[in-house]
C-alpha cells in the first residue's frame, strides 16, 4: 500500500504493510464455519507497529476503534472463549470484558494477558472482578494482539471463537 485515504478522502503518504487485515473472519474455527482472527501491521514510513484488535457486539459482528456495548441481563461471573495464539517475537495477546451499569459507570472487569504459542484451540474462563456495587446492564468485549505498551511484531496471529459470558 503506497498511500491511504482518511475518512474525509484525503490521501497520506504513509506506507502500511499488512500480512492480512488488522482483523477479519477466518474459516479456521473452533466450531461452526467462522472465527475472528487479528494480526499486526507495520507503518513502514513511520517505522512503527500497529496492533490488531476488535470489539464484539451482541450479534458477534466486529467493529474496530470504538466501544460497542452488549446488553447483559444477569450479573456475569466469567468471560469465556476459545483461542489460538501464534506470536512472533515476544508478543502477548490481551482480552477484556468491562461491565457497566445503565448510567455508564464501570462496575467490574475480566481481563487476561495471553503469552506463548498455543497452536490448537484452547478454552479460557476469566473471572469477573467487581470494583463497585450495582446492577450490570452492558458489557464491552475487546480482543487485541497486544496490550497498550506491549511488544508488537509483524506476523503475530490471535484467533478467537465461541465467546460467551457465564452468569
C-alpha positions in Angstrom: 0.0 0.0 0.0 1.7 3.2 -1.1 -0.9 5.7 0.3 -4.1 5.6 2.3 -7.2 7.8 2.5 -8.6 9.1 5.7 -12.3 9.4 6.5 -12.5 12.7 4.6 -10.9 11.2 1.4 -7.6 13.0 1.9 -4.5 11.0 0.8 -1.5 10.4 3.0 2.0 9.1 2.1 2.5 6.6 4.9 3.1 3.0 3.7 1.3 0.4 5.8 2.4 -3.2 5.4 -0.2 -5.9 6.2 0.3 -9.6 6.1 -3.5 -9.6 6.5 -6.0 -7.1 7.8 -5.9 -6.0 11.4 -9.0 -8.2 12.0 -11.1 -10.4 9.8 -13.2 -13.6 9.8 -11.4 -16.8 9.2 -12.6 -20.4 8.4 -10.1 -21.7 10.9 -12.8 -22.0 13.6 -13.1 -24.0 16.8 -16.8 -24.7 16.0 -19.0 -23.6 13.1 -17.5 -22.1 10.0 -16.0 -18.8 11.1 -13.8 -17.3 13.8 -12.2 -13.9 14.5 -8.5 -13.5 13.6 -6.4 -10.5 14.4 -2.9 -9.7 13.1 -0.4 -6.8 13.4 0.6 -4.4 10.7 3.7 -2.1 10.2 3.7 1.6 9.3 6.9 1.4 7.2 7.1 5.2 6.7 7.0 6.0 10.5 8.8 2.8 11.4 6.1 1.8 13.9 4.0 -1.2 14.5 0.2 -1.3 14.6 -1.5 -4.0 16.8 -4.6 -5.7 15.6 -7.8 -5.7 17.6 -11.5 -5.9 17.6 -14.6 -5.3 19.7 -17.6 -7.6 19.7 -21.2 -6.7 20.0 -24.2 -8.9 20.9 -24.6 -10.3 17.4 -21.0 -11.3 17.2 -20.1 -8.8 14.5 -16.8 -7.0 14.6 -16.0 -3.2 15.0 -12.7 -1.5 15.4 -11.6 1.6 17.3 -14.7 2.3 19.3 -16.6 0.5 22.2 -19.7 -1.5 21.4 -21.9 -2.4 24.3 -23.7 -5.7 24.7 -26.9 -5.9 26.9 -26.5 -8.0 30.0 -29.5 -9.5 31.8 -27.8 -11.1 34.9 -24.6 -10.2 36.7 -21.8 -12.2 34.8 -19.3 -14.2 36.8 -16.9 -15.1 34.0 -15.9 -14.2 30.4 -15.2 -17.3 28.3 -13.7 -18.0 24.8 -11.6 -20.4 22.8 -8.4 -19.1 21.3 -5.2 -19.8 19.4 -2.2 -17.5 19.8 0.7 -17.7 17.3 3.1 -14.9 18.3 6.3 -13.6 16.6 8.9 -12.1 18.9 7.7 -11.7 22.5 4.2 -10.6 21.7 1.3 -11.2 24.2 -2.4 -11.1 23.3 -5.0 -9.3 25.5 -8.7 -9.8 26.1 -11.0 -7.9 28.3 -14.7 -7.5 29.2 -15.9 -4.5 31.1 -19.3 -4.3 32.8 -21.3 -1.1 33.0 -24.5 -0.1 34.8 -27.3 1.8 33.0 -25.6 5.1 33.7 -22.3 4.0 32.1 -20.3 3.5 35.3 -17.8 0.7 35.2 -18.8 -2.0 37.8 -16.2 -4.7 37.0 -13.8 -6.3 34.6 -12.5 -9.6 33.4 -9.2 -9.4 31.6 -6.4 -11.7 30.7 -2.9 -11.4 29.0 -2.0 -14.5 26.9 1.6 -15.3 26.1 3.4 -18.2 24.4 2.4 -20.3 21.4 -1.0 -22.0 21.6 -1.5 -23.7 18.2 -4.7 -25.6 19.0 -8.0 -24.0 20.2 -7.8 -23.8 23.9 -10.7 -22.8 26.3 -10.2 -20.0 28.8 -12.5 -18.7 31.5 -11.7 -15.4 33.2 -13.5 -14.5 36.4 -15.2 -11.1 36.7 -13.8 -8.8 39.4 -16.3 -6.3 40.6 -15.0 -2.9 41.7 -18.3 -1.3 42.5 -21.8 -2.5 43.6 -24.6 -2.1 41.2 -26.6 -3.9 38.5 -24.7 -4.6 35.3 -26.6 -3.6 32.2 -24.0 -3.7 29.4 -20.7 -5.4 28.6 -17.9 -4.2 26.3 -15.7 -7.1 25.0 -12.4 -6.4 23.3 -9.5 -8.5 21.9 -6.1 -7.4 20.7 -2.8 -8.8 19.6 -1.1 -6.6 22.2 -1.8 -4.7 25.5 -1.1 -1.0 25.4 2.7 -0.5 25.5 3.3 -4.2 24.7 5.5 -5.8 22.1 4.1 -5.7 18.6 5.6 -7.8 15.8 4.5 -8.3 12.2 3.2 -11.8 11.7 1.6 -12.4 15.1 -1.8 -14.1 14.9 -4.6 -14.2 17.5 -7.7 -16.3 16.8 -10.9 -16.2 18.9 -14.1 -18.3 18.7 -17.1 -19.3 20.8 -17.1 -16.2 23.1 -19.6 -16.3 26.0 -20.5 -14.7 29.3 -21.4 -17.0 32.2 -23.8 -16.0 35.0 
